Amino acid sequence: MATTSTFKPETLEVPGASVYYEVRGSGPVLLLMPGGPADATTFRQMENDLASRYTVVTYDPRGLSHSKVTEPIDDSRMVQIFADDVHRLLAKVTDSKACVFASSGGALIALELVVRHPEQLDTVVAHEPPSPALLPNTAETRAAMEDVCDTCATQGLWPAMQKFMVLVGIQGGPPPAEEGEPTPEALEAMAMMQKNMEFFFGRYIRNIARYEPDFAALKASPCRLIAAVGEESKGQLAHNGALGLAKRLGTQAVVFPGNHGGFDGRPVEFVAKLREVLEA
């Protein structure tokens, strides 16, 4: 599968920010929502294949990568603000109902979108939302996620990252050092990644942890909402969050190939499963 595709880069002005987004392909709109510190590049491994059937829209959430913030973000309303950005983006790219695939923290943003703007949505796939509100040990998990942000503020990114990986059940380590003198492009990408990680560990996790979905509104929504898990992520926080969402909705979680990032690790199988779900 090709990892790059021809796309049209655009910028959408929204209250307090400008949101960078990309459009590729043709057909019904399929919006891909990244989680955490991720951006429009998150779904590179599968967007070409999807663009053969859909108008694929990817974007950088406000404050991340190429999206700029022109006014301070109200952290107490971060999920609602990010959902409003997506609402405005969908209104910009289509007059019809769109399908949405949302990953991780982006899946929680998608839940708020379902509550606020179901008229814009056909099918929403919420893949592994890492919400304490979806888990039986809500208070404990929420406190641990808050502690990650506190650790970032007092000790820095790497100690916060270590705590986060233990919490969510993912193995990992520091990125490998680059060999040789980095190019200007590499330095720019590194600076962007640093900014994104500081936002994620310093602020984003805390506000995701505090978010309480409106379960009654989600169950009553006219759009089709599907909880999705990775077949290789059993026992992890986000996997359990999706199981909790399915339980709240009175449905069964749909199993997708791979782990929490299966769309990157197993893109061919992941696309096949996503198309199967969207076209059912």
Backbone hydrogen bonds in HBPLUS format (Angstrom, degrees):
<---DONOR---> <-ACCEPTOR-->    atom                        ^
c    i                          cat <-CA-CA->   ^        H-A-AA   ^      H-
h    n   atom  resd res      DA  || num        DHA   H-A  angle D-A-AA Bond
n    s   type  num  typ     dist DA aas  dist angle  dist       angle   num
A0008-LYS N   A0023-VAL O   2.90 MM  15  5.24 162.8  1.93 147.1 152.2     1
A0023-VAL N   A0008-LYS O   3.14 MM  15  5.24 148.5  2.24 128.3 137.6     2
A0010-GLU N   A0021-TYR O   2.79 MM  11  5.32 161.3  1.82 164.9 164.6     3
A0021-TYR N   A0010-GLU O   2.91 MM  11  5.32 164.6  1.94 143.8 145.1     4
A0012-LEU N   A0019-VAL O   2.81 MM   7  5.05 164.0  1.84 142.5 147.0     5
A0019-VAL N   A0012-LEU O   2.74 MM   7  5.05 166.6  1.76 151.3 151.4     6
A0014-VAL N   A0017-ALA O   2.92 MM   3  5.36 169.6  1.93 152.1 154.4     7
A0017-ALA N   A0014-VAL O   3.05 MM   3  5.36 171.8  2.05 135.0 133.0     8
A0070-THR N   A0016-GLY O   2.80 MM  54  4.93 156.3  1.86 119.4 125.3     9
A0071-GLU N   A0016-GLY O   3.17 MM  55  4.59 140.2  2.33 130.5 119.3    10
A0018-SER N   A0068-LYS O   2.88 MM  50  5.23 155.3  1.94 144.4 150.1    11
A0068-LYS N   A0018-SER O   2.94 MM  50  5.23 130.9  2.19 142.9 154.7    12
A0060-ASP N   A0020-TYR O   2.99 MM  40  5.59 160.3  2.03 153.4 155.9    13
A0022-GLU N   A0058-THR O   2.81 MM  36  5.30 159.9  1.85 151.6 154.9    14
A0058-THR N   A0022-GLU O   3.07 MM  36  5.30 156.3  2.13 142.7 150.2    15
A0024-ARG N   A0056-VAL O   3.03 MM  32  5.31 151.5  2.11 145.4 154.1    16
A0056-VAL N   A0024-ARG O   2.76 MM  32  5.31 145.1  1.88 166.1 169.8    17
A0055-THR N   A0028-PRO O   2.85 MM  27  5.65 162.4  1.88 130.2 136.3    18
A0099-CYS N   A0029-VAL O   3.00 MM  70  6.29 172.6  2.00 158.8 158.2    19
A0030-LEU N   A0055-THR O   2.87 MM  25  5.95 161.9  1.91 148.0 148.0    20
A0057-VAL N   A0030-LEU O   2.99 MM  27  6.18 163.6  2.02 145.2 147.5    21
A0031-LEU N   A0099-CYS O   2.89 MM  68  6.31 160.6  1.93 159.2 155.8    22
A0101-PHE N   A0031-LEU O   2.91 MM  70  6.31 161.4  1.95 162.0 167.4    23
A0032-LEU N   A0057-VAL O   2.93 MM  25  6.20 166.7  1.95 172.3 172.9    24
A0033-MET N   A0101-PHE O   2.82 MM  68  6.18 164.7  1.84 154.6 159.9    25
A0103-SER N   A0033-MET O   2.95 MM  70  6.15 167.2  1.96 167.1 167.3    26
A0038-ALA N   A0035-GLY O   2.99 MM   3  5.68 156.6  2.05 143.1 147.6    27
A0042-THR N   A0039-ASP O   3.06 MM   3  5.72 169.3  2.08 124.3 127.5    28
A0044-ARG N   A0041-THR O   3.23 MM   3  5.44 159.6  2.27 122.3 119.3    29
A0046-MET N   A0043-PHE O   3.09 MM   3  5.79 156.7  2.15 119.9 126.1    30
A0047-GLU N   A0043-PHE O   3.05 MM   4  5.93 135.2  2.26 158.0 171.0    31
A0050-LEU N   A0046-MET O   3.15 MM   4  6.38 165.8  2.17 154.9 159.1    32
A0051-ALA N   A0047-GLU O   2.82 MM   4  5.88 145.8  1.94 143.5 153.2    33
A0052-SER N   A0049-ASP O   3.27 MM   3  5.61 157.7  2.32 105.1 111.7    34
A0053-ARG N   A0050-LEU O   3.00 MM   3  5.69 164.9  2.02 119.7 124.6    35
A0054-TYR N   A0050-LEU O   2.84 MM   4  5.87 148.7  1.93 151.6 161.2    36
A0064-LEU N   A0061-PRO O   2.96 MM   3  5.64 154.2  2.03 148.3 149.7    37
A0067-SER N   A0064-LEU O   3.00 MM   3  5.57 157.7  2.05 148.1 143.8    38
A0077-ARG N   A0074-ASP O   2.91 MM   3  5.56 158.4  1.96 120.7 127.7    39
A0078-MET N   A0075-ASP O   3.25 MM   3  4.84 167.5  2.27 107.2 105.1    40
A0081-ILE N   A0077-ARG O   2.82 MM   4  6.00 159.6  1.86 162.0 168.6    41
A0082-PHE N   A0078-MET O   2.90 MM   4  6.08 165.8  1.92 156.6 160.0    42
A0083-ALA N   A0079-VAL O   2.94 MM   4  6.10 151.9  2.02 145.0 153.2    43
A0084-ASP N   A0080-GLN O   2.94 MM   4  6.15 147.8  2.04 141.6 150.3    44
A0085-ASP N   A0081-ILE O   3.01 MM   4  6.35 148.8  2.11 145.8 154.0    45
A0086-VAL N   A0082-PHE O   3.20 MM   4  6.54 153.6  2.28 142.4 148.4    46
A0087-HIS N   A0083-ALA O   2.95 MM   4  6.26 157.5  2.00 148.7 155.3    47
A0088-ARG N   A0084-ASP O   2.99 MM   4  6.24 159.5  2.03 150.6 154.9    48
A0089-LEU N   A0085-ASP O   2.90 MM   4  6.15 147.3  2.00 143.9 153.9    49
A0090-LEU N   A0086-VAL O   2.86 MM   4  6.10 164.7  1.88 158.6 161.1    50
A0091-ALA N   A0087-HIS O   3.04 MM   4  6.26 156.7  2.10 144.9 151.6    51
A0092-LYS N   A0088-ARG O   3.03 MM   4  6.20 135.8  2.24 135.0 146.3    52
A0092-LYS N   A0089-LEU O   3.08 MM   3  5.03 126.4  2.38  93.5 107.9    53
A0093-VAL N   A0089-LEU O   3.09 MM   4  6.40 149.8  2.18 150.3 157.6    54
A0094-THR N   A0090-LEU O   3.04 MM   4  6.00 144.3  2.17 154.4 160.3    55
A0098-ALA N   A0120-GLN O   2.87 MM  22  6.26 163.7  1.89 148.9 147.3    56
A0122-ASP N   A0098-ALA O   2.77 MM  24  5.51 159.0  1.82 149.7 146.3    57
A0100-VAL N   A0123-THR O   2.84 MM  23  6.28 155.7  1.90 158.7 165.4    58
A0125-VAL N   A0100-VAL O   2.81 MM  25  6.13 165.7  1.83 156.8 160.6    59
A0102-ALA N   A0125-VAL O   2.91 MM  23  6.11 173.1  1.92 174.4 172.2    60
A0127-HIS N   A0102-ALA O   2.85 MM  25  5.95 165.4  1.87 174.4 175.3    61
A0106-GLY N   A0103-SER O   2.78 MM   3  5.06 127.4  2.05 152.2 143.2    62
A0104-SER N   A0127-HIS O   2.93 MM  23  6.12 146.2  2.05 179.1 169.9    63
A0107-ALA N   A0104-SER O   2.81 MM   3  5.23 139.7  1.98 108.6 120.6    64
A0108-LEU N   A0105-GLY O   3.06 MM   3  5.25 130.2  2.32 100.1 112.7    65
A0109-ILE N   A0105-GLY O   3.20 MM   4  6.62 153.4  2.27 146.4 153.6    66
A0110-ALA N   A0106-GLY O   2.90 MM   4  6.15 148.4  2.00 139.9 149.1    67
A0111-LEU N   A0107-ALA O   3.04 MM   4  6.34 139.5  2.21 135.6 145.5    68
A0112-GLU N   A0108-LEU O   3.27 MM   4  6.65 153.9  2.34 146.3 151.5    69
A0113-LEU N   A0109-ILE O   3.02 MM   4  6.37 147.9  2.13 144.0 153.8    70
A0114-VAL N   A0110-ALA O   2.88 MM   4  6.19 152.2  1.96 149.7 156.4    71
A0115-VAL N   A0111-LEU O   3.12 MM   4  6.43 152.8  2.20 144.0 150.7    72
A0116-ARG N   A0112-GLU O   2.98 MM   4  6.17 158.6  2.02 149.0 154.4    73
A0117-HIS N   A0113-LEU O   2.73 MM   4  5.52 164.7  1.75 153.4 158.0    74
A0120-GLN N   A0117-HIS O   3.16 MM   3  5.83 165.6  2.18 118.6 122.8    75
A0121-LEU N   A0118-PRO O   3.08 MM   3  5.27 163.8  2.11 111.8 117.0    76
A0224-ARG N   A0122-ASP O   2.89 MM 102  6.18 164.2  1.92 166.9 162.2    77
A0124-VAL N   A0224-ARG O   2.77 MM 100  6.16 159.9  1.81 168.0 173.7    78
A0226-ILE N   A0124-VAL O   2.83 MM 102  6.14 167.8  1.85 168.9 170.6    79
A0126-ALA N   A0226-ILE O   2.79 MM 100  6.03 162.9  1.82 166.7 172.7    80
A0228-ALA N   A0126-ALA O   2.92 MM 102  5.83 156.7  1.98 147.4 141.2    81
A0128-GLU N   A0228-ALA O   2.96 MM 100  6.06 152.4  2.03 162.9 159.6    82
A0134-LEU N   A0131-SER O   3.03 MM   3  5.47 160.3  2.07 113.3 119.6    83
A0135-LEU N   A0132-PRO O   3.02 MM   3  5.24 166.8  2.04 114.7 118.0    84
A0141-THR N   A0137-ASN O   3.02 MM   4  6.18 169.5  2.04 163.1 166.3    85
A0142-ARG N   A0138-THR O   2.87 MM   4  5.98 163.1  1.90 156.6 162.0    86
A0143-ALA N   A0139-ALA O   2.99 MM   4  6.12 159.7  2.03 146.1 151.3    87
A0144-ALA N   A0140-GLU O   3.07 MM   4  6.30 152.4  2.14 143.9 151.5    88
A0145-MET N   A0141-THR O   2.96 MM   4  6.23 152.3  2.04 150.2 157.4    89
A0146-GLU N   A0142-ARG O   2.95 MM   4  6.20 155.6  2.01 149.5 156.4    90
A0147-ASP N   A0143-ALA O   2.92 MM   4  6.12 148.3  2.02 140.9 150.1    91
A0148-VAL N   A0144-ALA O   3.14 MM   4  6.46 138.4  2.32 137.4 147.2    92
A0150-ASP N   A0146-GLU O   2.97 MM   4  6.33 157.9  2.02 150.6 157.5    93
A0151-THR N   A0147-ASP O   2.80 MM   4  5.95 154.2  1.87 147.5 154.2    94
A0152-CYS N   A0148-VAL O   2.98 MM   4  6.26 149.3  2.07 143.5 151.9    95
A0153-ALA N   A0149-CYS O   3.10 MM   4  6.39 152.9  2.18 146.4 152.7    96
A0154-THR N   A0150-ASP O   3.05 MM   4  6.30 148.0  2.16 145.9 154.5    97
A0155-GLN N   A0151-THR O   2.67 MM   4  5.38 159.0  1.72 150.5 156.1    98
A0156-GLY N   A0151-THR O   3.25 MM   5  6.64 132.2  2.49 139.4 145.1    99
A0156-GLY N   A0152-CYS O   3.11 MM   4  4.39 134.8  2.33 103.5 114.8   100
A0160-ALA N   A0156-GLY O   3.37 MM   4  6.47 158.0  2.42 145.3 151.7   101
A0161-MET N   A0157-LEU O   2.78 MM   4  5.98 153.9  1.84 155.4 164.0   102
A0162-GLN N   A0158-TRP O   2.94 MM   4  6.18 155.0  2.00 153.4 159.4   103
A0163-LYS N   A0159-PRO O   3.14 MM   4  6.41 162.9  2.17 148.1 151.5   104
A0164-PHE N   A0160-ALA O   2.95 MM   4  6.16 155.5  2.01 147.0 154.5   105
A0165-MET N   A0161-MET O   2.94 MM   4  6.15 160.7  1.98 152.9 156.7   106
A0166-VAL N   A0162-GLN O   3.19 MM   4  6.43 157.3  2.25 148.1 153.5   107
A0167-LEU N   A0163-LYS O   2.97 MM   4  6.17 160.3  2.01 148.3 154.2   108
A0168-VAL N   A0164-PHE O   2.92 MM   4  6.16 164.4  1.94 158.4 161.0   109
A0169-GLY N   A0165-MET O   2.98 MM   4  5.82 123.7  2.31 133.1 145.9   110
A0170-ILE N   A0165-MET O   2.96 MM   5  5.06 154.6  2.03 146.4 151.0   111
A0237-LEU N   A0168-VAL O   3.33 MM  69  4.85 151.1  2.42 114.0 122.1   112
A0186-ALA N   A0183-THR O   3.05 MM   3  5.04 114.3  2.50  95.4 111.1   113
A0187-LEU N   A0183-THR O   2.90 MM   4  6.22 158.0  1.95 156.0 162.3   114
A0188-GLU N   A0184-PRO O   2.95 MM   4  6.16 152.9  2.03 144.6 151.7   115
A0189-ALA N   A0185-GLU O   2.96 MM   4  6.22 157.6  2.01 146.8 152.8   116
A0190-MET N   A0186-ALA O   2.87 MM   4  6.08 154.4  1.93 148.0 155.2   117
A0191-ALA N   A0187-LEU O   2.97 MM   4  6.16 155.2  2.03 144.9 151.2   118
A0192-MET N   A0188-GLU O   2.98 MM   4  6.21 152.8  2.06 145.5 153.0   119
A0193-MET N   A0189-ALA O   2.92 MM   4  6.14 158.6  1.97 147.6 153.4   120
A0194-GLN N   A0190-MET O   2.90 MM   4  6.10 157.2  1.96 146.5 153.0   121
A0195-LYS N   A0191-ALA O   3.04 MM   4  6.26 159.0  2.09 144.7 149.6   122
A0196-ASN N   A0192-MET O   2.96 MM   4  6.21 161.1  1.99 150.4 155.8   123
A0197-MET N   A0193-MET O   2.87 MM   4  6.07 160.5  1.91 153.8 158.7   124
A0198-GLU N   A0194-GLN O   2.98 MM   4  6.15 155.3  2.04 148.1 154.8   125
A0199-PHE N   A0195-LYS O   3.08 MM   4  6.32 153.0  2.15 146.4 153.3   126
A0200-PHE N   A0196-ASN O   2.93 MM   4  6.16 158.7  1.98 147.9 154.1   127
A0201-PHE N   A0197-MET O   2.90 MM   4  6.01 175.9  1.90 157.9 157.5   128
A0202-GLY N   A0198-GLU O   2.87 MM   4  5.44 138.0  2.05 130.1 142.0   129
A0203-ARG N   A0199-PHE O   2.96 MM   4  5.51 151.6  2.04 135.9 141.2   130
A0204-TYR N   A0199-PHE O   3.00 MM   5  6.18 171.1  2.01 154.1 156.9   131
A0205-ILE N   A0200-PHE O   3.16 MM   5  6.05 163.1  2.18 164.1 160.2   132
A0207-ASN N   A0203-ARG O   3.31 MM   4  6.63 157.9  2.36 155.0 161.0   133
A0208-ILE N   A0204-TYR O   2.93 MM   4  6.17 153.4  2.00 158.1 166.4   134
A0209-ALA N   A0205-ILE O   2.92 MM   4  6.04 157.6  1.97 147.9 154.3   135
A0210-ARG N   A0206-ARG O   3.15 MM   4  6.41 140.6  2.31 137.5 147.2   136
A0211-TYR N   A0208-ILE O   3.25 MM   3  5.32 148.5  2.35 100.7 109.8   137
A0218-LEU N   A0214-ASP O   2.99 MM   4  6.26 152.1  2.07 149.8 158.6   138
A0219-LYS N   A0215-PHE O   2.96 MM   4  6.14 161.4  2.00 149.6 153.3   139
A0220-ALA N   A0216-ALA O   3.06 MM   4  6.22 143.9  2.19 140.0 150.0   140
A0221-SER N   A0217-ALA O   2.99 MM   4  5.92 115.2  2.42 137.4 151.5   141
A0221-SER N   A0218-LEU O   3.31 MM   3  5.19 151.5  2.40  96.3 104.5   142
A0254-VAL N   A0227-ALA O   2.87 MM  27  6.30 160.4  1.90 158.6 156.1   143
A0229-VAL N   A0254-VAL O   2.92 MM  25  6.24 157.2  1.97 153.3 158.8   144
A0256-PHE N   A0229-VAL O   2.72 MM  27  5.94 169.0  1.73 169.1 173.1   145
A0233-SER N   A0230-GLY O   3.34 MM   3  5.35 171.9  2.35 108.5 109.6   146
A0231-GLU N   A0256-PHE O   2.94 MM  25  5.99 150.2  2.03 175.3 173.9   147
A0232-GLU N   A0258-GLY O   2.90 MM  26  5.30 160.5  1.94 139.1 134.4   148
A0236-GLN N   A0233-SER O   3.09 MM   3  5.75 164.2  2.12 141.8 144.5   149
A0240-ASN N   A0236-GLN O   2.98 MM   4  6.24 164.1  2.00 159.4 163.9   150
A0241-GLY N   A0237-LEU O   2.88 MM   4  6.16 139.7  2.04 142.0 154.6   151
A0242-ALA N   A0238-ALA O   3.07 MM   4  6.41 150.3  2.17 146.8 152.4   152
A0243-LEU N   A0239-HIS O   3.11 MM   4  6.49 153.7  2.19 146.3 153.8   153
A0244-GLY N   A0240-ASN O   2.88 MM   4  6.12 150.1  1.97 143.2 151.7   154
A0245-LEU N   A0241-GLY O   2.90 MM   4  6.22 147.1  2.01 143.8 152.9   155
A0246-ALA N   A0242-ALA O   2.96 MM   4  6.23 165.1  1.98 151.2 154.2   156
A0247-LYS N   A0243-LEU O   3.00 MM   4  6.23 156.3  2.05 145.0 151.6   157
A0248-ARG N   A0244-GLY O   3.01 MM   4  6.24 156.9  2.06 145.3 151.1   158
A0249-LEU N   A0245-LEU O   2.93 MM   4  6.21 146.7  2.04 149.5 159.3   159
A0250-GLY N   A0246-ALA O   2.91 MM   4  5.99 118.5  2.30 138.9 154.7   160
A0251-THR N   A0246-ALA O   2.88 MM   5  4.99 166.8  1.90 148.2 148.3   161
A0250-GLY N   A0247-LYS O   3.14 MM   3  5.01 143.5  2.28  94.9 105.7   162
A0262-GLY N   A0259-ASN O   3.03 MM   3  4.82 141.2  2.19 122.2 114.1   163
A0264-ASP N   A0261-GLY O   2.91 MM   3  5.64 158.7  1.96 123.0 129.5   164
A0265-GLY N   A0261-GLY O   3.13 MM   4  6.39 161.6  2.16 148.7 154.4   165
A0266-ARG N   A0262-GLY O   2.79 MM   4  5.27 159.3  1.83 136.6 142.8   166
A0270-PHE N   A0266-ARG O   2.96 MM   4  6.00 153.6  2.03 152.3 160.7   167
A0271-VAL N   A0267-PRO O   2.86 MM   4  5.93 164.3  1.88 151.4 153.7   168
A0272-ALA N   A0268-VAL O   3.18 MM   4  6.42 161.5  2.21 145.1 150.3   169
A0273-LYS N   A0269-GLU O   3.00 MM   4  6.26 156.4  2.06 147.3 153.2   170
A0274-LEU N   A0270-PHE O   2.85 MM   4  6.10 161.0  1.89 153.3 159.1   171
A0275-ARG N   A0271-VAL O   2.86 MM   4  6.04 167.5  1.88 156.9 159.6   172
A0276-GLU N   A0272-ALA O   3.03 MM   4  6.16 153.5  2.10 140.1 148.0   173
A0277-VAL N   A0273-LYS O   2.98 MM   4  6.23 155.9  2.04 150.0 155.6   174
A0278-LEU N   A0274-LEU O   2.89 MM   4  6.10 168.8  1.91 156.7 159.6   175
A0279-GLU N   A0275-ARG O   2.91 MM   4  5.83 150.8  2.00 146.8 153.7   176
A0280-ALA N   A0277-VAL O   3.45 MM   3  5.36 167.0  2.47 101.4 104.7   177
